Amino acid sequence: MEEKRLNLKNRFKTNKTISRLEELRIILPNYKPQEKQLSFHKAEQRQKGIKGGYGSGKTYAFCAEAILLAYVNRPVPVVISYPTEDSAIASGLPVLKSLCKDNDIEFNWTKDSGSFEMTFGSNESDIGKIILIGQKFFKGVTVAAIGMDEPFSQRKETYENLIARARSGNAKRQEIFWAGTPEPETMEWGFEFFAQDHNDKDLFTITVPTYENKYLSKGYLKSLENTFDAKTKEVYMLGKYMSLSQGKVYYGFERTKNVLLVDDIPLTGTIQLIISFDFNVDPMTATEFILHKNRYFQVDEYLIHSSNTDELCESIITNLENKYDIQDLSIIITGDASGRSKKSSSFGKSDYMIIKDWFLRSRIKFTLAVPNENPPVRDRVNYTNKLFEQKKFFICENCKFSIRDRELVGWKRTSSNMEGFHIDKSRKDLSHLSDAGDYALWNTRVLCVDEDERTPMIVTGRREKKY
């Protein structure tokens, strides 16, 4: 073991400008990563991720990267976070131990502190340290690097807290690295990482399908194939992010066809701005649209948890004032018809009365176009799907939660004695933004026609009011 340590130290001394892959070969000579794992290790971006299906080898690459960073930054620790402490011990610890045993690295595991220490030399400064945690806030200590296993099954607040800790001034290489499989039905954030692979100055991600792991047996692959249907294979074997819902509401939506960059909106001449509300205590939501040449572009989304109509209006107006010249701005305000009902909690005011007061004070010219009642769910959903298919409705990529809604919202399974169509509302983080968007489309649909066919806007028997 001592010969191993001396050899390690001598090899690094004589190779002061070696590449990351050469570092990896010196530390873990018996670790044999495949092509895409090598690309992950080689990436020099501050944040990098490896995505893939079951058995794709992403976990070994993740743990190998942690060991390498622990050596390079010793004695400054590296933290790796798992969804739970149990998964850290059951999933992460065995791989770390296996890599150390296979490569003659002496290690010591202290369960109480979650500390995995590796001895790379005779001095105290030659101790490489990895701290394993279940998702939790990590306070006080700054570290060299942060790793997250299945980060999108962890809270976004955990991710934001942890990456802020990777700033130790004594670290030779600060890094945020992660490994994950898409979990479309449970993920609450991070879905944009799975839309495509990235390789820019700040972020590197790569996808490794299960089939590319040459070390897997044919029997293992066959067992997975027999377990999953075609759609599930794409998620758990190819590493793609897609809805697994059998009753997908917005079947007409496709990222490749209906998502745009804000800069790609071809705006010339007159545009019409629309703000549409969906009223729900948690979250309160609204969507912002531009109607231009018979096409709808959703350019912003508003989602505030445990909020009220006043707070939502303040957020919207502040954003509008920052983006537009309000002197020339005129908008249509519409949305959920239930907002016309007066509420005792608002001293007898309806949501739309509150909205009207806020916009009158802002001096933004607006038209209030709210129907007496909402359309049948199936009608407005069919209309939205028709616009998606005809490429008359696009969502800008900054509206990340709205895009997720369009992919994941499903029909509720109802008993035989229930009539009509019902959207599944079992997840409070889904469906509200898509509802708000649908109301915008349906309530202004008379504007989405050729100008010579256009008539004054009337919504469900209630003429619009201009202010």
C-alpha positions in Angstrom: 0.0 0.0 0.0 2.9 2.4 0.8 4.5 1.6 -2.5 1.2 2.4 -4.2 1.1 5.8 -2.4 4.7 6.7 -3.3 4.1 5.7 -6.9 1.0 7.8 -7.0 2.8 10.8 -5.6 5.8 10.4 -8.0 3.6 10.0 -11.1 1.7 13.2 -10.3 5.0 15.1 -9.6 6.3 14.2 -13.0 3.1 15.0 -14.8 2.2 18.6 -13.7 0.2 19.4 -16.8 -1.7 16.1 -17.4 -5.2 15.9 -18.7 -8.2 14.9 -16.6 -8.3 11.5 -18.2 -4.7 10.9 -17.3 -5.4 11.9 -13.7 -8.2 9.4 -13.7 -6.0 6.6 -15.0 -3.4 7.4 -12.3 -5.9 7.4 -9.5 -8.2 4.6 -10.8 -6.0 2.5 -13.1 -8.5 -0.5 -13.1 -11.6 1.6 -13.7 -12.5 1.2 -17.4 -15.1 3.8 -18.4 -16.7 3.7 -21.8 -16.8 6.4 -24.4 -19.6 8.6 -23.0 -18.4 8.2 -19.4 -15.0 9.4 -20.6 -16.6 12.4 -22.1 -18.2 13.1 -18.8 -14.9 12.9 -16.9 -13.1 15.0 -19.5 -15.6 17.9 -19.5 -14.1 21.0 -17.8 -17.4 22.9 -17.2 -18.2 23.9 -13.6 -21.4 21.9 -13.8 -21.7 18.6 -15.6 -24.2 15.8 -15.6 -24.5 12.2 -16.8 -28.0 11.0 -17.6 -29.1 7.5 -18.5 -31.3 4.5 -18.2 -31.0 1.7 -15.6 -27.6 -0.1 -15.7 -26.1 2.5 -18.0 -23.0 2.9 -15.8 -23.7 6.5 -14.7 -23.4 5.6 -11.0 -19.9 4.3 -11.4 -18.9 7.4 -13.4 -20.4 9.6 -10.7 -18.6 7.9 -7.9 -15.3 7.8 -9.8 -15.5 11.5 -10.4 -16.1 12.0 -6.7 -13.0 10.0 -5.8 -10.9 11.9 -8.4 -12.1 15.3 -7.0 -11.4 14.2 -3.4 -7.8 13.4 -4.4 -7.2 16.6 -6.5 -8.7 18.8 -3.7 -7.4 17.0 -0.6 -7.9 17.7 2.2 -10.8 19.9 1.3 -13.9 17.6 1.3 -16.3 16.7 -1.5 -20.0 16.3 -0.7 -22.3 13.9 -2.5 -26.0 14.1 -1.9 -28.6 11.3 -2.3 -32.4 11.5 -2.1 -32.2 9.8 1.4 -29.5 8.7 3.8 -30.6 5.1 3.3 -30.0 5.4 -0.5 -26.6 7.0 0.1 -25.6 3.9 2.1 -27.3 1.4 -0.1 -26.4 2.9 -3.5 -23.4 5.1 -3.2 -21.3 3.6 -0.5 -20.9 0.1 -2.1 -19.7 1.7 -5.4 -17.2 3.9 -3.6 -15.9 0.9 -1.7 -15.7 -1.2 -4.9 -13.7 1.4 -6.8 -11.3 1.8 -3.9 -10.8 -2.0 -3.5 -10.3 -2.5 -7.2 -7.7 0.2 -7.3 -5.8 -0.4 -4.1 -7.0 2.7 -2.3 -7.1 2.5 1.5 -10.4 3.8 2.9 -12.3 4.3 6.1 -16.0 4.8 6.5 -17.6 6.5 9.5 -21.3 6.1 9.4 -22.2 8.6 12.1 -20.6 11.5 10.2 -21.2 10.1 6.8 -17.4 10.5 6.1 -15.7 8.3 3.6 -11.9 9.0 3.9 -9.2 7.7 1.5 -5.5 7.6 2.3 -3.4 8.8 -0.6 -0.1 9.4 1.3 1.6 9.4 4.7 0.6 13.0 5.7 -2.6 14.3 7.1 -2.9 16.5 4.0 -3.0 13.4 1.8 -6.4 12.3 3.1 -9.1 12.6 0.5 -12.6 13.1 2.0 -16.1 12.4 0.6 -19.1 13.2 2.8 -22.3 11.3 2.0 -25.6 12.9 2.9 -29.3 12.4 2.3 -30.8 15.5 0.9 -30.5 18.2 3.5 -29.4 21.8 3.9 -25.6 21.9 4.4 -24.7 25.0 6.5 -21.5 26.7 7.5 -18.9 24.6 5.7 -17.6 25.4 2.2 -16.3 22.5 0.2 -14.4 21.8 -3.0 -17.2 20.1 -5.0 -20.8 19.0 -4.8 -22.2 15.8 -6.4 -25.9 14.9 -6.5 -27.2 11.4 -7.3 -30.7 11.6 -8.8 -30.8 15.3 -8.2 -34.3 15.8 -9.7 -35.7 13.5 -7.2 -34.4 15.9 -4.6 -35.8 19.3 -3.8 -34.6 22.2 -5.9 -34.0 24.1 -2.6 -31.5 21.3 -1.7 -29.7 21.7 -5.0 -29.5 25.5 -4.7 -28.2 25.3 -1.1 -25.5 22.7 -2.0 -24.1 24.3 -5.1 -23.6 27.5 -3.1 -21.2 25.6 -0.8 -18.8 24.6 -3.6 -16.6 27.6 -3.2 -13.7 26.7 -0.9 -10.7 29.0 -1.6 -8.4 26.1 -0.9 -9.9 23.9 -3.6 -7.9 23.3 -6.7 -11.0 22.4 -8.7 -14.5 23.5 -7.9 -17.2 21.5 -9.5 -20.9 20.6 -9.5 -21.5 17.1 -10.9 -24.6 14.8 -11.0 -26.0 11.6 -12.3 -29.7 10.9 -12.9 -32.4 9.0 -14.6 -35.6 10.9 -15.7 -38.6 10.3 -13.5 -41.3 12.2 -15.4 -44.1 11.4 -13.0 -42.3 12.6 -9.8 -39.8 15.2 -11.0 -40.6 18.7 -9.9 -37.7 20.5 -11.6 -34.7 19.9 -14.0 -36.8 18.6 -16.9 -35.0 21.1 -19.2 -31.7 19.1 -18.7 -33.3 16.1 -20.4 -34.7 17.9 -23.5 -31.2 17.7 -25.1 -27.5 17.3 -24.3 -25.5 20.4 -23.5 -21.9 21.4 -24.1 -21.5 25.1 -23.5 -19.1 27.1 -21.4 -21.1 26.6 -18.2 -22.8 23.2 -18.5 -22.0 19.8 -19.9 -24.5 16.9 -20.0 -24.5 13.6 -21.8 -27.0 10.8 -22.1 -26.0 7.1 -21.9 -28.6 4.5 -22.9 -28.7 1.2 -21.1 -27.9 -0.6 -24.4 -24.5 1.1 -24.6 -23.1 -0.5 -21.4 -21.1 -3.4 -22.9 -20.7 -5.0 -19.5 -24.4 -5.8 -19.1 -25.5 -9.3 -19.8 -28.1 -10.1 -22.5 -30.2 -11.6 -19.8 -30.3 -8.4 -17.9 -31.3 -6.4 -21.0 -33.9 -9.0 -21.8 -35.4 -8.8 -18.4 -35.8 -5.0 -18.6 -37.3 -5.2 -22.1 -39.8 -7.8 -20.9 -40.7 -5.5 -17.9 -41.3 -2.2 -19.8 -43.6 -1.2 -22.6 -42.3 0.8 -25.5 -42.9 4.2 -23.9 -41.4 3.2 -20.6 -38.3 1.8 -22.4 -37.6 5.3 -23.8 -37.5 6.7 -20.3 -35.8 4.0 -18.2 -33.5 2.5 -20.9 -32.8 5.3 -23.3 -32.8 8.1 -20.7 -35.4 10.3 -22.4 -37.7 12.6 -20.6 -41.3 12.1 -21.7 -44.8 11.6 -20.2 -45.8 8.1 -19.2 -49.4 9.1 -18.8 -51.7 6.9 -20.8 -54.3 9.6 -21.0 -52.3 12.6 -22.0 -54.4 15.7 -22.3 -52.3 17.8 -24.6 -51.4 15.1 -27.2 -50.9 17.8 -29.9 -47.9 19.3 -28.0 -44.3 18.4 -29.1 -41.2 20.2 -27.8 -39.5 20.0 -31.2 -42.4 21.7 -32.9 -44.1 23.9 -30.3 -41.2 25.4 -28.2 -39.3 28.5 -29.3 -36.6 30.8 -28.1 -37.9 34.2 -27.3 -35.6 35.7 -29.9 -37.2 33.5 -32.5 -40.6 35.1 -32.3 -41.1 36.9 -35.6 -42.6 40.1 -34.3 -43.4 42.8 -36.9 -46.2 45.3 -36.9 -49.0 45.3 -34.3 -49.0 42.8 -31.5 -51.7 42.0 -29.0 -50.7 41.1 -25.4 -52.9 38.8 -23.3 -52.7 38.1 -19.5 -54.8 35.1 -18.4 -55.4 34.0 -14.8 -56.2 30.7 -13.1 -57.4 31.1 -9.5 -56.0 28.7 -6.9 -54.6 29.4 -3.5 -51.5 27.3 -3.9 -50.2 28.0 -6.5 -51.6 31.3 -7.9 -50.9 31.3 -11.7 -51.1 33.4 -14.8 -49.8 33.3 -18.3 -48.6 36.0 -20.7 -49.3 35.7 -24.4 -48.6 37.6 -27.6 -51.1 37.2 -30.4 -49.4 38.0 -33.7 -50.6 37.3 -37.2 -53.1 34.6 -36.0 -50.5 32.8 -33.9 -50.2 32.6 -30.2 -46.8 32.9 -28.4 -46.7 32.3 -24.6 -43.8 34.5 -23.6 -44.0 34.3 -19.8 -45.5 32.4 -16.8 -46.3 33.5 -13.3 -46.5 30.9 -10.4 -46.6 32.0 -6.8 -47.1 29.5 -3.9 -49.3 30.3 -0.9 -50.2 33.6 -2.4 -53.2 35.8 -3.2 -54.5 37.8 -6.2 -52.9 41.1 -4.9 -49.4 39.6 -4.8 -49.8 38.0 -8.2 -51.0 41.3 -9.8 -48.1 43.1 -8.2 -45.6 40.6 -9.7 -47.2 40.8 -13.2 -47.3 44.6 -13.3 -43.7 44.9 -12.2 -42.6 42.5 -14.9 -44.6 44.2 -17.6 -43.2 47.6 -16.6 -39.7 46.1 -16.8 -40.2 44.6 -20.2 -42.5 47.0 -22.1 -43.1 50.7 -22.6 -46.4 50.9 -20.8 -47.4 54.1 -22.5 -47.9 52.1 -25.7 -49.1 48.9 -24.0 -52.7 47.6 -24.2 -53.6 44.2 -23.0 -56.5 41.8 -22.8 -57.1 40.4 -19.3 -59.0 37.1 -19.2 -58.9 33.8 -17.5 -61.0 31.5 -15.2 -64.6 32.6 -15.0 -64.8 31.5 -11.4 -62.8 34.6 -10.5 -65.9 36.7 -11.0 -67.4 35.4 -7.8 -67.2 37.7 -4.8 -65.2 36.3 -1.8 -65.7 37.1 1.9 -61.9 36.8 2.4 -61.5 39.8 0.1 -64.1 41.9 1.8 -66.8 41.2 -0.8 -64.5 41.7 -3.8 -64.1 39.3 -6.7 -60.7 38.3 -8.0 -61.4 40.3 -11.2 -62.3 43.4 -9.1 -58.9 43.2 -7.4 -57.2 42.7 -10.8 -59.1 45.7 -12.3 -58.1 47.9 -9.3 -54.4 47.0 -9.7 -54.3 47.7 -13.4 -56.2 50.9 -13.1 -53.6 52.2 -10.6 -50.8 51.0 -13.0 -52.2 53.2 -15.8 -51.8 50.3 -18.2 -54.6 50.3 -20.7 -56.5 47.0 -20.7 -59.6 45.2 -21.9 -61.3 43.0 -19.4 -62.8 40.0 -21.3 -64.1 37.4 -18.9 -66.9 35.0 -19.8 -69.9 34.2 -17.6 -68.8 30.6 -17.3 -65.9 28.4 -18.4 -66.2 26.3 -21.5 -66.5 22.5 -21.2 -63.1 21.1 -20.5 -63.0 18.9 -23.6 -63.9 21.8 -25.9 -61.1 24.1 -24.7 -58.6 21.2 -24.6 -59.5 20.1 -28.2 -59.1 23.7 -29.3 -55.6 23.9 -27.7 -54.5 20.7 -29.3 -55.8 21.9 -32.7 -53.6 25.1 -32.3 -50.6 23.0 -31.4 -51.1 20.7 -34.4 -51.6 23.6 -36.8 -48.5 25.3 -35.4 -50.5 28.3 -34.3 -49.5 28.1 -30.6 -45.9 28.2 -29.4 -44.4 28.3 -25.9 -41.2 30.1 -25.3 -38.5 27.9 -23.6 -38.3 30.2 -20.6 -41.8 29.0 -19.6 -40.4 25.8 -18.2 -43.3 24.8 -15.9 -45.9 25.5 -18.6 -44.0 23.2 -21.0 -43.9 20.5 -18.3 -47.7 20.9 -17.8 -48.3 20.3 -21.5 -46.3 17.1 -21.4 -47.5 15.7 -18.1 -51.1 16.7 -17.5 -53.4 13.7 -17.8 -57.0 12.7 -17.7 -58.5 11.5 -14.4 -59.6 7.9 -14.3 -63.3 8.2 -13.4 -65.9 5.7 -12.3 -68.5 4.6 -14.9 -71.2 6.8 -13.3 -69.2 10.1 -13.8 -70.0 12.0 -16.9 -67.7 14.2 -19.0 -64.0 14.7 -19.1 -62.0 15.5 -15.9 -58.3 16.6 -15.7 -56.3 14.9 -13.0 -55.8 17.4 -10.3 -54.1 15.1 -7.8 -50.8 16.9 -8.1 -51.0 20.6 -7.0 -48.0 21.5 -9.0 -49.6 20.5 -12.3 -52.4 21.7 -14.6 -52.9 25.3 -13.3 -50.6 27.0 -15.8 -52.0 25.0 -18.7 -55.6 25.9 -17.5 -54.6 29.6 -17.5 -53.1 29.2 -21.0 -56.2 27.4 -22.3 -58.5 30.2 -21.0 -56.4 32.7 -22.9 -56.7 30.8 -26.1 -60.4 30.0 -25.8 -61.6 33.4 -24.6 -59.8 35.2 -27.4 -60.3 32.7 -30.2 -62.4 35.2 -32.3 -59.2 37.2 -32.7 -57.3 34.3 -34.2 -58.8 34.7 -37.6 -58.0 36.7 -40.7 -58.6 40.4 -40.2 -61.3 40.6 -42.9 -63.3 38.0 -41.0 -62.7 39.5 -37.6 -65.7 40.7 -35.6 -65.9 42.6 -32.3 -64.9 40.2 -29.5 -67.7 38.7 -27.5 -67.0 36.0 -25.0 -69.8 33.7 -23.9 -72.4 36.3 -24.2 -70.5 38.9 -22.2 -69.1 41.9 -24.1 -65.6 43.0 -23.2 -65.0 46.1 -21.2 -62.2 48.5 -22.1 -60.2 50.6 -19.6 
